[in-house]
Amino acid sequence: MAISSSRQEVIPELRLGIMRLSRRLRQERPAADALTPSQLAVLATLVRCGPMTPRALANSERIKPPSATRIVSSLEEEGLVTKEQDPDDGRQVLVYLTDRALERVEASREAKNAWLIERVGRLPKEDQDRILAVAPLLNQLALEA
């Protein structure tokens, strides 16, 4: 189903708003957290999906395998992930989160959620209801192939 041309005119504003909000949320994390957005994304994927091969991480994050390997290596140096041989395929390694990584991801999420709660809380109740109602739809759009 197509959207009307009058609705299409709002798409640039929607795109810009999503991009600005995403950028702002990336900034809202604990001040002591020196992880890059790519490192945080990989950690969040491992929280969500469990142990994965570097190739599966690359596919999930839509990055090239060498980039995933570099990110995993940097996270391993920080003590945030470990690599172990895949019990089902000895030629592969699986990347596992450490407890320290789980704490970092949770702290980052809490900081971002607190910022968003505060900002949404400033809106009138009707606007709060409207913006919260669209959350599942934005997730649906993001997850469609």
Backbone torsions as a table, in degrees:
resi	resn	phi	psi	omega
1	MET	NA	127.1	-179.8
2	ALA	-85.0	160.3	174.8
3	ILE	-105.0	151.1	-175.9
4	SER	-65.9	158.4	-178.8
5	SER	-63.3	-32.7	178.8
6	SER	-67.3	-34.0	176.9
7	ARG	-75.8	-32.2	179.4
8	GLN	-62.3	-28.2	-179.7
9	GLU	-64.6	-22.3	-179.0
10	VAL	-85.6	-15.7	-176.0
11	ILE	-56.8	-44.8	178.1
12	PRO	-58.7	-38.6	178.7
13	GLU	-67.1	-40.4	177.3
14	LEU	-61.7	-48.1	179.5
15	ARG	-58.9	-46.8	-179.4
16	LEU	-63.3	-42.9	179.1
17	GLY	-62.5	-42.0	178.4
18	ILE	-64.9	-44.0	-180.0
19	MET	-62.9	-44.4	-179.5
20	ARG	-65.2	-41.9	179.3
21	LEU	-64.9	-42.3	178.5
22	SER	-61.2	-45.8	179.2
23	ARG	-61.3	-43.2	-178.8
24	ARG	-65.1	-41.2	178.7
25	LEU	-64.9	-35.7	177.4
26	ARG	-62.6	-30.0	179.9
27	GLN	-76.7	-22.8	-175.7
28	GLU	-90.3	81.4	176.8
29	ARG	-144.2	165.7	-177.5
30	PRO	-53.0	137.5	-176.0
31	ALA	-59.6	-31.7	-177.7
32	ALA	-79.3	-6.5	-175.8
33	ASP	-82.6	109.8	-177.6
34	ALA	-98.7	12.2	179.9
35	LEU	-71.8	147.1	176.8
36	THR	-77.3	160.9	175.4
37	PRO	-57.1	-36.5	178.6
38	SER	-65.7	-40.9	177.8
39	GLN	-64.2	-44.5	178.2
40	LEU	-62.6	-38.3	179.4
41	ALA	-63.6	-41.9	178.8
42	VAL	-64.8	-43.9	178.4
43	LEU	-61.5	-43.3	179.9
44	ALA	-63.1	-37.2	177.7
45	THR	-64.3	-41.8	178.8
46	LEU	-66.9	-34.9	175.0
47	VAL	-62.6	-45.8	-176.1
48	ARG	-71.8	-40.5	-170.4
49	CYS	-106.8	-15.2	-175.8
50	GLY	85.7	-174.7	-177.2
51	PRO	-56.1	140.9	-178.2
52	MET	-144.4	160.2	171.3
53	THR	-76.1	157.2	175.2
54	PRO	-57.2	-35.9	178.6
55	ARG	-64.8	-43.2	178.3
56	ALA	-63.9	-38.1	175.7
57	LEU	-62.0	-44.1	179.0
58	ALA	-59.9	-44.7	178.9
59	ASN	-63.2	-43.7	-178.8
60	SER	-64.2	-39.4	-178.3
61	GLU	-89.2	-3.4	-179.1
62	ARG	57.6	46.1	175.8
63	ILE	-125.2	168.5	-179.8
64	LYS	-76.2	145.3	-179.9
65	PRO	-51.5	-40.9	177.7
66	PRO	-61.4	-34.3	177.7
67	SER	-66.2	-43.3	178.0
68	ALA	-61.2	-41.9	179.7
69	THR	-61.9	-42.8	178.2
70	ARG	-63.9	-42.9	-179.5
71	ILE	-64.0	-45.6	179.8
72	VAL	-61.1	-42.3	178.9
73	SER	-61.1	-42.8	179.6
74	SER	-66.3	-37.5	178.1
75	LEU	-69.1	-34.8	177.6
76	GLU	-66.2	-40.8	177.6
77	GLU	-61.3	-32.2	179.6
78	GLU	-82.4	-4.2	-179.0
79	GLY	76.4	23.3	-177.3
80	LEU	-98.3	-20.1	175.4
81	VAL	-138.2	158.5	171.1
82	THR	-127.3	156.3	176.9
83	LYS	-116.7	134.1	178.3
84	GLU	-135.0	152.4	179.0
85	GLN	-63.2	136.3	177.5
86	ASP	-66.6	121.8	-179.0
87	PRO	-65.1	-22.5	-179.9
88	ASP	-90.9	-21.3	-178.3
89	ASP	-147.7	96.4	-175.5
90	GLY	-59.8	-13.0	178.5
91	ARG	-81.7	-14.5	-176.0
92	GLN	-106.9	157.4	170.2
93	VAL	-116.4	150.4	174.3
94	LEU	-109.8	143.2	178.9
95	VAL	-99.7	125.9	-179.2
96	TYR	-116.6	146.2	174.1
97	LEU	-79.2	149.4	170.9
98	THR	-97.0	166.2	177.0
99	ASP	-59.9	-36.5	178.7
100	ARG	-60.8	-39.3	178.6
101	ALA	-65.3	-43.1	179.0
102	LEU	-58.8	-40.7	178.2
103	GLU	-63.9	-41.3	-179.8
104	ARG	-65.2	-44.7	-179.8
105	VAL	-63.4	-43.8	-179.3
106	GLU	-63.9	-41.7	178.5
107	ALA	-62.8	-40.8	178.6
108	SER	-64.0	-45.8	179.6
109	ARG	-62.8	-42.0	180.0
110	GLU	-62.6	-42.1	180.0
111	ALA	-63.6	-43.9	-179.8
112	LYS	-67.5	-42.1	178.5
113	ASN	-63.1	-41.7	179.8
114	ALA	-61.5	-43.0	178.6
115	TRP	-62.3	-45.3	-177.5
116	LEU	-67.4	-40.1	176.8
117	ILE	-59.5	-44.2	-179.8
118	GLU	-64.2	-43.5	-178.6
119	ARG	-68.5	-45.7	178.8
120	VAL	-64.7	-35.0	178.9
121	GLY	-63.2	-20.4	177.8
122	ARG	-76.4	-19.5	-176.6
123	LEU	-77.5	155.0	172.3
124	PRO	-61.1	153.3	-175.5
125	LYS	-53.5	-41.1	-179.2
126	GLU	-62.3	-40.7	178.2
127	ASP	-69.6	-37.5	175.6
128	GLN	-58.4	-47.5	-179.8
129	ASP	-59.7	-43.3	-177.9
130	ARG	-66.3	-44.4	-176.7
131	ILE	-71.1	-35.9	178.6
132	LEU	-71.0	-30.4	179.3
133	ALA	-69.2	-26.0	-177.1
134	VAL	-83.6	-13.5	-177.4
135	ALA	-53.0	-49.7	179.9
136	PRO	-61.6	-33.8	179.9
137	LEU	-69.3	-39.0	177.4
138	LEU	-64.1	-41.0	175.6
139	ASN	-62.4	-40.8	179.0
140	GLN	-61.5	-44.9	178.0
141	LEU	-61.2	-42.1	-177.2
142	ALA	-67.7	-30.4	-174.7
143	LEU	-91.5	-11.6	178.8
144	GLU	-72.0	141.9	-178.8
145	ALA	-80.2	NA	NA
